[in-house]
Amino acid sequence: IDKKTQLLVEAETGTGKTFAYLAPALLSYNKDNDASIIISTGSKALQEQLYLKDLPLLIEATGFTGSVSLLKGRSNYLCRERLNRFMLESQRKEKALQITLVKIKNWSLKTKM
């Protein structure tokens, strides 16, 4: 991090790689210089593990005061505008489809944006 270069690490599962790269990243963060820390994972499962389990522990341990966000590709999100448009277009289609679309719409109103 101090040398401002990239690092590629490979090791067995359970060896502590996540903490080994997250702790120094959080400790080196300086919110005054507008820098960002970007962590990319190989799977959504690992992404959620980092965000929901590992990061909260490390944030508490390091005293990190920056903000943290979880970003996924657009294929992981529901476009409410497209859903509404599809619902209008499918009004004259089969009843089962309409029921399913209403369930999706109701779910979309309760879920996080």
C-alpha angles and dihedrals in degrees: 000000000000090000091050094229134128124262129206116196130184124181142139122287114274097024095117101258093143095055091039093063101028098052096055091042092054093043093051094049115118113187091194094070098054092238123151132211111218120192118187121193133198096233142025089238092060090043091056092044090055094046100041103032117014102037096052090053093047094043089056093044095048100036090235110181102183125102125265127207135186112218127185133178118277092254087071094062135071116237103218092196092056091045091053091048092049091049090054092047093049099048092111095045129096119314095235090060091050091050091051092049091051089052090051091048092050091048091049091056092056101041128087118270 
